[in-house]
């Protein structure tokens, strides 16, 4: 009978690849070190397959089609981000079996054989799998483009995944990629809810999974943690297991968390765990900011442009060097063009995220705005290096 031999959760911040100037390198190094510790669990448990619970940052599906749940059931898992590309084997037999079983029990799964995955997958591919020869089954959950599935629904999905695993022969590892608190592309980006993060970590260390599973999507949105829907699926798969925090780092915009759940070991008692039974429930403000909503249909061209920017280096270069022509070609109106000009000015602000507000005001989805800015900032750096490089004539003198 198959079994889950390893279960873990990790953040996947794109800054772990790009190391932008507004980050503390020591914080990024600490997160990467903890992610590598998760990789050591794979050496310890030697799974036959890794089920990877990921999501999309409007890199893969965007506004073309956004499935609630999807499985990549082809032969290869392709992920690209920040100039890096990954091509991993998919455990196709398990992927197809899970697809069929989940549909049979009422989950309307989508599937793709060749979807190109983004940094949710790429960053853990680099630092957790780290070249290990383990086939994967990539799952996608919609965590940013409402309507979203709730934590309880994700936990039910995880329970069905566990039943499917138990009917098969493989030793399985499960990795949930996402979290913790952050509000990419929104006005609240510099103000993560560290209080909620620390409260939930303590509850998970004390095996109180309902602390997450009983929440609503609106509550997760309030605290910047819709990515924890992947953690909810993981918890549904493993049952009543305590977690162990390996690392939590509060950066200026993001709570980086890395936890392990299986294999279980006697974790060192922490102050958070020791007094968890005394902790009061987290108090939500129920302000319903709605940080992540559907973008208005009127802003279709702008959001489509931002999606294409992520995948076309030539377009990124032209936005930096010939912005007015690109805006005219895409038929942007005055407000959209004014917002999109933030892309051309991506190198003029102290923080890349400072440029997102203009795009959001013009109708861009906040996350798509920020991720596009990161992509163009990489092109900006390459262009600057080219301009600063001595010409061959200069070098010969």
C-alpha positions, 0 to 999 in steps of 0.5 A, a space after each residue: 500500500 502506498 504511503 506519504 513518507 514526507 510532507 512539507 511547506 515552503 515559501 517561493 518568493 521570486 526574490 530568492 532568485 533575483 536578489 533585488 537591491 531592496 532585499 536583505 541578502 542575509 534573509 534570503 540566504 536563511 530562507 534558501 538554507 531552510 529550503 535545502 533542509 527540506 531537500 534533505 528530507 527527500 534524501 532521508 525518505 527516498 520517495 518514488 514521486 513528489 506531489 507538488 501543490 502549487 499555484 499560478 501568479 498569472 504566469 501560466 493561466 492569466 486571464 485566458 483561462 483560470 482553472 480552480 484545480 488543475 493537474 499537469 499530466 504530461 511527460 515533463 514539468 517545464 518551469 521558467 522564471 528569471 532566466 532559469 528553466 527547469 525540465 523535470 519528469 512527471 510521474 505520468 501514471 500517477 498524474 493520470 490516475 489522480 486526475 481520473 479519481 478526483 473527477 470521479 469523486 466530484 472534483 472538476 479537475 482541469 489538466 494540461 500536458 504542456 503548461 509552462 509553470 512559474 516561480 511557485 514551482 521554479 524556486 522549490 525546484 531549485 532549492 528543494 529538489 535541487 537536481 534530485 532525480 524524483 518525478 513530480 506531479 504538479 498541481 495547480 490551485 487558483 489562489 489569486 483570481 476570485 472566486 477561490 476554493 475555500 480551505 475546507 474544500 482544499 482539505 477535502 481535495 487533500 483527503 482524496 489525494 491521500 486515498 488515491 495514494 493509499 491505493 497505489 504502491 508508491 512512497 510519496 512526498 508532498 510539498 505545498 508551495 506558498 505563503 506566508 503573509 504578503 500582498 504583492 502589487 497592492 497598497 498593503 505590500 509593505 505591511 504583512 500580517 506577521 501577527 497572523 503568521 506567528 499565530 497560525 504557525 503556533 497552532 499548526 505546531 500544536 496540531 490545530 489544523 482547524 485554525 486554517 481549515 475553518 477560515 474563509 477565503 475573505 479572511 485569508 485575503 485580509 491577512 495576505 495568505 490566500 497561498 495557504 490554500 496549498 497548505 490546506 490541501 497538504 493538511 487534508 492529505 496528512 491528517 492530524 500531524 503537528 508541524 515543525 517550524 524550520 524558519 520564519 523570516 519577516 522581510 519588509 514585504 513577506 513572511 517567509 515560512 518553511 515547515 515540515 510535517 512528515 517524517 515526524 520527530 520530536 521538535 524542540 519546544 518553542 515558546 510559541 508551541 508551549 503556550 499555544 493552548 493559552 493563545 487567544 483566537 486571532 481576531 479578524 477585522 473583517 474589513 473585506 479589502 478585497 485585495 485580489 479581485 477580477 480586473 475590469 473587462 475594460 482593462 483587458 488589453 492592459 492585462 493582456 499586455 502585462 501577461 505577454 511582457 512576462 514571456 517575451 524578452 523583445 517586448 520587455 526591451 521595446 517597452 523600455 526603449 520605445 514605449 509610445 510605439 508599443 502603447 499605440 500598437 496595443 491600443 492603450 487608452 490614455 489612462 492605461 498608457 499612463 499606468 503602463 508607463 510605470 513599466 518603462 520607469 521601473 529603474 527609477 524608483 527605490 523599490 520595484 513595487 513602488 511602480 505597481 500602484 499606477 498600473 493597478 489604478 489603470 485596471 491591472 490585476 495587482 499581482 500581474 502588475 508586480 510580476 511584470 515589473 519584476 520581469 521588466 526590471 531584469 531586462 532593465 538591468 541587462 540593458 543598462 549593462 549593455 550600455 555601460 559595456 565598453 565598445 570594441 573600439 574603446 577596448 582596442 585603444 
